[in-house]
Amino acid sequence: MAKTGYTLPVFAVAAAKAALMVLSPSAEAPKTVTLDLIPESVEIPIHQVAQLDATSALAITLSDPGDNLDLTRNTPIWAWVKWTPRQTQPLILEAGEGLGKTKTGEPAIYHYARQLFDCNLFPLIPADKTVIVSIILPEGRQLASRTSNAAFGILEGLALLGTSGISQPLSSADHLDEFRQDLQSKVKNSPHLTFCIGNNGLVVAQRLRIPESQIVQTGNWIGALLVEAGLRGAESVLLLGYQGKLIKLAGGIFNTSSHIADAKLEILSAAVVRAGGDMATVEAVLNAKTADAAYFEIKERGLADLVFNNLGEKISQNAKNYVKKYADTALEIGTILFDRKGEIITQKKPFLWDNP
């Protein structure tokens, strides 16, 4: 059975709590801390903790996302904590090295993470004190370069985000059941659904003003959830995702985990041939290090519109055929592909969206 773990905010809060605890008189360095994850409580190991002087301390945790395929595995999270006389607020959160900032300069610490800090640190803060917490991710800037954070307004590092402290492996059956339950709930109120592949899909969906009540997250389980939508009476599905993930459907791959199948460059190469591209373009695509690099090779040669329009149509048609085969029902399907910056490459909305 897949092992669950915890999200990055949990380890940041655990480090901050451990550092705060050692500032209390006669306190011993904790080996673990108990956190309220709202609503459940968990024990989080503390890697190292030390009091630096009478008013400050540093603690370190190591990220453990469980069996999730997460680039932050074993990443050290430092929390530097300092007492000051009471200011206007009891808790101030700062972005140290490796923790991202928004375009306005605010720490990239989002709603759930802030709730965790408040819930777990407030009870330890004396009435006459303010606590300043600086979260430092020594590997954060390097790891962020392997994500598309910057394109979505998170600069100079990783973010503390998420809606839960539990890191549930996307490949686990339990997670698929959660997606199914969400779909079943939403299709009761709207027969027109949008499947968002990945967190970036959610960001683009919000930018396109797609109602949250119609958005279903899929993880890698696109085929299973398409069939579920057909069986539950949906009339249309809009597939919305990063092109390097979603184009797998054009090759008949309906579980998009790279550990199951990863033929994105081959699929792109075939699409280049179909669009009349030459062998130099095919070789450039096959030798690209990422799907986004391949996209820019195609774009530089003036083939992007034709290649990705064809891929969008192929994805939609393959998805329709998949639902017909396994659910024996007709489902109208459209596709929107975007690049790593969230810029839309091609879009083909379901017929029913324009003709309700």
C-alpha positions in Angstrom: 0.0 0.0 0.0 1.3 3.5 -0.9 2.7 5.4 2.0 1.3 8.9 2.7 3.5 11.7 3.9 3.2 15.4 4.6 3.3 18.6 2.6 6.1 21.2 2.8 4.1 23.6 5.1 3.9 20.9 7.8 7.7 20.6 8.0 8.1 24.4 8.0 5.7 24.8 10.9 7.2 21.8 12.8 10.7 23.4 12.6 9.3 26.8 13.7 7.5 25.2 16.7 10.6 23.3 17.7 12.7 26.4 17.6 10.1 28.3 19.6 9.9 25.6 22.2 13.7 25.7 23.0 13.4 29.4 23.8 11.2 28.6 26.8 13.0 28.6 30.1 14.6 25.2 31.0 13.2 23.6 27.8 15.0 20.6 26.3 15.5 20.2 22.6 12.6 18.2 21.2 13.1 15.2 19.0 9.6 15.4 17.7 6.8 18.0 17.9 3.0 17.4 17.8 1.2 19.5 15.2 -2.4 20.2 14.7 -3.1 19.8 11.0 -6.6 21.0 11.3 -8.3 18.8 12.4 -6.0 15.8 13.1 -2.7 15.8 15.2 0.5 14.2 14.0 4.1 13.8 15.3 6.8 15.3 13.1 10.5 14.4 13.6 13.0 17.2 14.3 16.3 16.8 12.6 18.2 19.4 14.6 17.4 22.3 16.9 19.5 24.7 18.9 19.1 27.9 20.9 21.4 30.6 19.4 21.1 33.2 22.1 18.5 34.4 24.7 16.1 35.5 22.0 16.6 33.3 19.0 16.8 29.6 17.9 17.1 27.5 14.8 15.5 24.2 14.0 15.7 21.9 11.0 13.3 19.3 9.6 13.6 17.1 6.5 10.7 16.9 4.0 9.0 13.5 3.7 6.2 13.4 1.2 5.7 9.7 1.5 5.5 7.7 -1.7 4.5 10.8 -3.7 6.9 11.6 -6.6 7.9 14.9 -5.0 11.1 16.8 -5.8 11.3 18.1 -2.2 11.9 14.7 -0.7 14.6 15.0 2.1 14.9 18.7 1.5 16.0 20.5 4.7 13.7 23.1 6.0 15.2 25.6 8.4 13.2 27.9 10.8 15.0 30.8 12.4 12.8 32.1 15.2 13.4 35.3 17.2 11.6 36.9 20.2 10.9 40.7 20.1 8.8 42.9 22.3 5.1 42.8 21.3 4.5 44.6 18.0 1.2 45.1 16.2 0.8 41.3 15.6 2.0 38.3 17.6 3.5 36.4 14.6 5.5 37.7 11.7 6.4 35.3 8.8 9.3 36.1 6.6 10.8 34.5 3.5 14.4 33.5 4.0 16.7 32.2 1.3 15.0 29.6 -0.9 11.4 30.4 0.1 9.7 32.1 -2.8 8.1 35.5 -2.8 5.1 36.8 -4.7 5.5 39.6 -7.3 4.6 42.1 -4.6 7.4 40.8 -2.4 5.3 38.9 0.1 6.5 35.5 1.3 5.0 32.7 -0.8 3.1 31.3 2.2 -0.5 30.6 1.3 -3.8 30.3 3.3 -3.5 26.8 4.7 0.1 27.2 5.6 -0.6 30.4 7.5 -3.5 28.6 9.3 -1.0 26.0 10.4 1.5 28.6 11.7 -1.3 30.4 13.6 -2.8 27.3 15.1 0.4 25.8 16.2 2.5 28.8 17.3 0.0 31.2 18.8 -0.4 29.2 22.0 3.3 29.4 22.6 3.7 33.1 22.2 3.6 35.2 25.5 1.2 38.2 25.6 4.1 40.6 25.7 6.1 39.1 22.8 6.1 39.0 19.0 7.7 36.0 17.3 9.4 36.5 13.9 9.8 33.3 11.9 12.0 33.2 8.9 11.7 30.0 6.8 14.9 29.1 4.9 15.1 26.4 2.2 18.8 26.0 1.4 17.9 24.0 -1.8 14.8 26.0 -2.6 16.1 28.2 -5.3 17.7 25.3 -7.1 14.6 23.1 -6.8 12.3 25.9 -8.0 14.3 26.1 -11.2 12.9 22.7 -12.0 9.3 23.9 -11.7 7.2 26.5 -13.4 6.7 28.6 -10.2 8.1 31.7 -11.7 5.6 31.7 -14.5 2.8 31.7 -11.9 4.2 34.5 -9.8 6.3 32.7 -7.3 9.9 34.0 -7.5 13.3 33.0 -6.1 12.2 29.7 -4.5 9.5 27.3 -3.5 6.2 28.1 -2.0 4.3 26.8 1.1 1.0 26.0 -0.5 -1.7 23.3 -0.5 -5.0 22.7 1.1 -4.0 19.8 3.3 -1.1 18.7 5.4 -1.3 15.1 4.1 0.7 14.3 1.0 -1.3 11.5 -0.6 0.4 9.6 -3.4 -1.4 10.5 -6.7 -1.0 6.9 -7.8 -2.9 5.4 -4.9 -6.4 4.0 -5.2 -7.4 6.2 -2.3 -6.6 9.3 -4.2 -8.5 8.1 -7.2 -11.5 7.5 -5.0 -11.3 11.1 -3.8 -11.3 12.4 -7.3 -14.3 10.2 -8.2 -16.2 11.5 -5.2 -15.5 15.1 -6.2 -16.6 14.4 -9.8 -19.8 12.7 -8.6 -20.6 15.6 -6.4 -20.0 18.3 -9.1 -21.7 16.5 -12.0 -24.9 16.6 -10.0 -24.9 20.4 -10.3 -23.3 20.8 -13.8 -23.2 18.4 -16.7 -20.2 20.4 -18.1 -16.9 19.7 -16.3 -13.4 20.9 -16.6 -10.6 18.4 -15.9 -7.5 20.2 -14.5 -4.3 18.3 -14.9 -1.9 19.5 -12.2 -1.9 22.6 -10.0 -0.9 24.7 -13.0 -4.2 23.7 -14.6 -6.0 25.1 -11.6 -4.2 28.4 -12.0 -5.1 28.6 -15.7 -8.7 27.6 -15.0 -9.0 30.5 -12.5 -7.6 32.9 -15.1 -10.1 31.7 -17.6 -12.8 32.2 -15.0 -14.1 28.7 -15.1 -16.3 28.2 -12.0 -14.8 26.1 -9.3 -18.0 24.2 -9.1 -17.2 22.7 -12.5 -13.5 22.0 -11.9 -12.4 18.4 -11.3 -8.7 17.5 -10.5 -7.5 14.3 -12.0 -3.9 13.7 -11.1 -2.7 11.1 -13.6 -6.1 9.2 -13.7 -7.5 10.9 -16.7 -8.9 7.8 -18.4 -10.6 6.5 -15.3 -12.2 9.8 -14.6 -13.3 10.3 -18.2 -15.1 7.0 -18.0 -16.6 8.0 -14.6 -17.9 11.3 -16.1 -19.6 9.4 -18.9 -21.2 6.9 -16.5 -22.4 9.7 -14.2 -24.2 11.6 -16.9 -21.8 14.4 -17.8 -22.5 15.9 -21.2 -19.1 17.5 -21.8 -15.6 17.6 -20.4 -12.9 20.2 -21.1 -9.4 18.8 -20.7 -7.1 21.6 -19.4 -3.4 20.9 -18.9 0.3 21.5 -19.6 1.0 20.2 -23.1 3.9 17.9 -22.0 1.4 16.0 -19.8 -1.8 16.1 -21.8 -0.4 15.2 -25.2 0.1 11.7 -24.0 -3.6 11.1 -24.7 -2.8 11.7 -28.4 -0.7 8.6 -28.2 -3.5 6.6 -26.4 -1.9 6.9 -23.0 -4.7 7.6 -20.5 -2.7 7.3 -17.2 -0.2 10.1 -17.6 2.2 9.0 -14.9 5.7 9.0 -16.3 6.4 5.8 -14.4 3.8 4.0 -16.5 4.4 5.5 -19.9 6.3 8.5 -21.2 6.3 9.0 -25.0 5.7 12.7 -25.2 8.7 13.5 -27.4 7.8 10.6 -29.8 4.2 11.8 -29.9 5.4 15.3 -30.7 7.7 14.0 -33.4 4.9 12.1 -35.1 2.8 15.2 -35.0 5.6 17.2 -36.6 5.8 14.6 -39.5 2.0 14.7 -39.9 2.3 18.5 -40.2 4.9 18.3 -42.9 8.0 19.0 -40.8 11.4 17.9 -42.0 13.8 15.4 -40.3 15.8 18.2 -38.8 12.8 19.3 -36.8 12.0 15.7 -35.8 15.6 15.3 -34.6 15.5 18.5 -32.7 12.3 17.4 -30.9 13.6 14.0 -30.1 16.8 15.5 -28.7 15.0 18.1 -26.6 15.4 17.7 -22.8 11.9 18.7 -22.0 8.5 18.9 -23.7 8.6 22.6 -23.4 12.0 22.8 -25.1 10.5 20.6 -27.9 7.6 23.0 -28.2 9.9 26.0 -28.7 11.9 24.0 -31.4 8.6 23.5 -33.2 7.5 27.1 -32.6 10.8 28.5 -34.0 10.2 26.6 -37.2 6.7 28.0 -37.6 4.9 24.7 -37.1 3.4 25.2 -33.7 -0.1 26.2 -34.7 -0.6 23.3 -37.1 1.1 20.7 -34.8 -0.7 21.6 -31.6 -4.1 22.2 -33.3 -3.8 18.7 -34.7 -2.7 17.3 -31.3 -5.6 19.0 -29.6 -8.1 17.5 -32.0 -6.4 14.1 -31.6 -6.6 14.3 -27.9 -10.3 15.1 -27.9 -11.1 12.4 -30.4 -9.1 9.7 -28.6 -10.8 10.7 -25.3 -14.2 10.4 -26.9 -13.4 7.0 -28.3 -12.0 5.9 -24.9 -15.3 6.9 -23.1 -17.4 5.2 -25.8 -15.3 2.0 -25.5 -15.4 1.7 -21.7 -18.6 3.5 -20.7 -20.6 2.9 -23.9 -21.8 6.5 -23.9 -21.1 9.7 -26.0 -19.3 12.5 -24.2 -18.4 15.8 -25.9 -14.7 16.6 -25.1 -12.6 19.7 -25.8 -8.9 20.3 -25.1 -6.8 23.3 -24.0 -3.1 23.0 -24.0 -0.7 25.5 -22.4 3.0 25.9 -22.0 5.2 26.1 -18.9 4.4 29.8 -18.5 0.7 29.1 -18.6 0.3 30.6 -22.0 -2.4 28.8 -24.1 -1.0 27.0 -27.2 -4.2 25.7 -28.6 -7.8 25.4 -27.5 -10.8 23.5 -28.8 -13.8 23.9 -26.5 -16.5 21.2 -26.4 -19.2 21.9 -28.9 -21.8 22.1 -26.2 -20.0 25.0 -24.5 -20.7 27.3 -27.4 -24.1 25.7 -28.2 -25.9 25.0 -24.8 
